[in-house]
């Protein structure tokens, strides 16, 4: 099923975070604003409107900080959604996994899909994703939480998966990574090649920007293909953000093209996980297509922005028209393209090459059990 079919409402709960990931794509922008969290009033209004106008009853929790740091807010939102739609509601969380026993017990009984941002074996995880200002090791608490959840889930409709940021530290250790996650009980893994952080200007206009981390895409592709085939022999799913549309055909890349709502902490409606703040979205402002009107208690939308997002497809981009993988790619990630080129119809040539290679080697596939986060 194409990734654009992942229809849901997302809640950006808070800007607070308990990890200090060295490659965080929004840390500098987040540090410039006062810590804030999504108002419950806006979350409830978003649920009311989304459920009234869409068949989907899927709700999701995401950054820009760590969602579980607003645990009570998350509980209220899930409770309200279930008041409105009962057992039809399904829930998803992307988390850093560094939460307390109290939080994990609630997750066990209330959520359906949990993607843990987890970069591999302890040496890699602790280097790339340390905890707090003292940069303590994060792997012990995450391992404990993953193992506990898997051991206690029983017959519950709960999946614990890993979402991995790929850098040169782990690109050549992908088979090892499959074995490590499998030993923790993780059977679903999505990998994402690292991309430049979001700042006030797109990468193309910021010549002084130095990337702290890098990835050799050729090495990533080669090792990914080997790891994917190896994972199948172990009963493990191993996927890539570059292959997230290989299980169906679509002219658009993801839910940002629909668009579907992502409610920000400052009261805006975003189409993209990379546009996390509405007031200071800068070059990512094209994704901010709505705003909460506090006086009139309703959302107000920009129809021109919605049309621009909906019109972004492989038929409107020259570099896509003759690509063999175009219907299993959809023009790649809108957020990355906009951040790096300053244009929704831009291109990342190295990424295009990688996707074509993967498509030639792996081809189209059966529908994924769990779509990319």
N, C-alpha and C positions, 0 to 999 in steps of 0.2 A: 504494500500500500504506500503510495507516494507520501513523502514527509509533509507535504502541504495538506494532507488529509488529517493530520493530527490536530483536531479542533478542540479547543479548551480555553478556559480563562486562567491566566497566570497572575499571581500576586507577588510583587516585589516587596517583601515584608519589612526589611530594615537595611540600613547602611552599616550597622555594626557587624563586626566579624571577630572571631577568636583565633583565626589563623593569620599568618603573615606570608602568604605565598609569594615567592620571589618574582613570579611572572604575572601577577594579578593584572588583568587587563583594564581594571577601572580604579585601582588603588589611589593613584594621584588625583584623579577627579573627585573621588569619594572623600579624600582627605580635605578638600577645599570647602566642603559644605558641612554644616552642623549635622550631627547624627540625628537621624529621624526615622520614623516608622510609618507604615501605611495606616491611615485612620480607618477604624473599623466601619464607620459610616460609609466611607467610599467603597470598601470591600463588599459590604452588604448590598449597596446599590448596584455594584457591578454584577453580583450574582443575580439579583432580580432581573436586570436588563438582559444579561447573557442567557439565562434560562428561558426568558420570555421570547427570545428571538432565534434560538438555536436548539437543535435536537440534542447536541452533546451535553452531557452532565459531568464532564471531566474537569476537575480543578487541579491546579498545580502551584507549588510554592518554589520560589527561586530567590536570587540575590536582590540587590547588589552586595549585600553582606551575607551572613549566615542565617537562613530562615529560622532555625531552631532557637536563635537568640531572642526571638519574639514568640516563644512557645505558647503563651496564653492567647495571643492574637491568632496564631494558627489554629488553636483549639476552637476558638470562637467562630472562625470562618468555616471550618469543617462542620461544626455543629449547626451553623445557620444554613449551610448548603443542604445538609441532610434534613433539616426542618422543611425545606422547600421541595426537595426531590426524593427524599427517602433513600431506599436501597439502590436507586438508579445512579447515585453519585459514586464516582470513582475518583481516587485521590493520588497525586503524584508529588514527590519531593525531590529536589536536587539539593544535596547537603554536603558539607565537608566531613561529616561523620563523627565530628568531635563533640558529641552531646552526652548528657548525663544519663544514668540508669533510669531516672524518672521519665525523661523524654523518650528513651528507646522503648520503654514499656508501653507508652501511649502510641508510639509509631506502630508497634506490633499489633495493636488492636484497632487502629483507626486508618492506616494508610494501605494503599495497594501496590504502588510502585515507588521504590526508593533508589535513586541513583546517587551513589557516593563518589565524590570527586577524589580519586585515589590513583596515584601515579605509579604504583608498582611496589616492588620489594622495599623493605624499610630504609635501605640506604638511599634510594631514589626519593621515596616519599618524604623522608625527614630533611633532605636537602632542598627539595622544591617547595614543600608545604609545611614549614615549621609552625609551632604553636606560639601565639602570644608575643609580647614584646621581648621576652627572654629567649625566643626561638628554640623552645624545647621540642623534643621529638614528638611528632603527632601519631606515628604508626601504632604504638601500643594501644592507645585508647580506641583507635579506629578498628584495629584488628579485633579487640575485645567486643566492640559493639556489633560488628559484622557477624562474628561467630555466635554471639548470644542470640541475635535475631534469627539466624538460620537454624539454630538448635531449638528455638522455641516457637517457630511459626506454625508447626504442625500442619493442619488442613486449611489454615487461613489463606485467603487470596492476597498473598504478599510476595513480592519479588524484590530481592536485594541485588542490585547490579553495580558495576563500576563504570565510571566515566573518566577516562584517562587523558590527560594532556601529554602529548608526545613531544619530546625535545631530543636533542642529541644525547642526553643522558640515558634514555630508555629505548631509543629507536632500534638499536641492535640487540635488544634483550626481550623481544616480544614473545617468543616461545617460553622463555623463563617466566615472563609475566603471566601467561596463561596458566602455567603450573602453579604459580603462587596464588593467584586468585581462586583457582579451583580448590586449592588446599583449604581455603577459608569458606568454601561453600558457595562461592560466586560463580554462576553459570552464564551470566550475560555481561558482556564487556563491549563498550563503545569507546573507540579511540579518536581523539581530535588532534591533528597537527597544530602546534602552537602558532598564534598569530600576533601581530603587533598590538600593543595596548591602545586603548581609546584615549585620546587627549583632545585638546581644543581645536586642533587642525588635523585634516587627513594626513596620512603618511606621505602622500605625494607632495605635500606642501611643507613638509617638516624635515628638511634635509639633515638637520642636526640630530635627529632621533637615532639613538643607538639601541639596537635590540639586545637585551641582556641574554636572551636565549635564542637559539637557532635550531633549525631542523633540516637535515638533508632529505629532501622529499624522495629522491631516487632510492636512498637506503630505506626510507620508511615504506615505500611501496613494495620493494623486494621482500623485506622482512614481514610486512603485513600479509602478503600472499602466502608465505610459508606458515605464518602463525595461524592464519584463518583455516588452512587445510589441516594443520596439526590440531587445532582446537576441536574440529569436528570429530576427530578420533577419540577425544576425551569427553564428548557430549557437552561441549561449551560453545556458546555463540560468541564470535569475535568479529566485531564490525568496525567500520570507519565512517566518520562524518562525510568522507568523500564518496562513500557507497550508500548513503542513507536513502537514496531513491532507486537503488538497483532492484527493489522488489516490486516495482510498478512503473507505469509510464505517466509522465506529467510534463507540462510545458513550464511550470513554475517550480521553484526550489523548495519553499517551506511555507509555514503558516504566516510569515510576514507578508506574503503576497495576497493573503485573503482579504484584509488582515484580521487576526483575532486579537482580543484585548489582553494587554499586560499592564496591570495597574501599578503606577509608580508611587514611591513614598511621598512625592510632592504633589499628588493629585492629578496626574496626567494619564493618558492612555497611549501606550507605546505598542508598536507592532513587533518589536525585536528585543531579544535578551541583551543586545549590545547597546541599546538606547535606554539607559536605566534611570535617567533623570530628565524630566521634562523642561524644567526652568532653564537649565544650562546644557542643552543638548548639542549646541554648536553644529558641526557638520553632520551630526546624526539626527538633526531636527526633522528630516524627511520621514522618520519613523514615528514621530509624535503626532498622532492624528486625532487626538481628542483631549478634553480637559473637563474636570469636575467643576460644575458651576455651583458653588456652595450656597449662593443666595437662592437659587431656584431649585436646588436639590436634583440636578440632573447632569448628564454628560452632554457636552457639546462637541460636535465632530467637524473636521475639516474635509469636505468631500473631495477637494482637489488632491489632497495628499492620499486619500484612499484610492482614487482613480490612478494616480501615479504608481502606487504599489501594485495595484491589480494589473496594470498594463506592462509590468516588467516580466517578460517571459522570453523563451528562446526564439520566438518569431520576431521579436523587436530588437534583438541584439545580433549584429552582423557576425560576430565571432562564434556564435552558437549555431548558425543556420546549417552549416554543413558538417557539424561534429557528429561522429558516430554514436556518442553517448548522450546526446542532448536531451532525449526523453527520459533518461535515467539519471539526469543531473539537474536540469532545470535552471542552468546558469550559475550554479553554486550559491553560497551563502550571501544574502543581500547585505548583512551587517558587515562582514569582512570586506566585501567589495566596496561598499560606501566608505568604510573607515580608511581603506588603503588607497582608493582612487578618487574619492570625492564624488563619485557618480554611481547611481544605481545600476546603470548599464555598463559599468566598467568590467575589467577582466584581470584575473590573476593567471598569466600564461603558464607558470610552473605548475599551478594547481590544476589547470585544464589538462596539461600533459599527464599529470599523475592520475587524474580521473579516467582519461582515455586508456591508459595502460591497465588500470585496474579492471575496466570494463572488458577490454580485450582478453584478459587473463581469467576473470571470474564470471563475466557475463551477468545476465539477469538472473534473479533468484526467486525462491518462494517467499511469500509474505513473512516479514519479520514478526516474531512473537511480541516483541516490545520495540516500539519505534524509538529513534534517537531522542534523547532528552530535549 
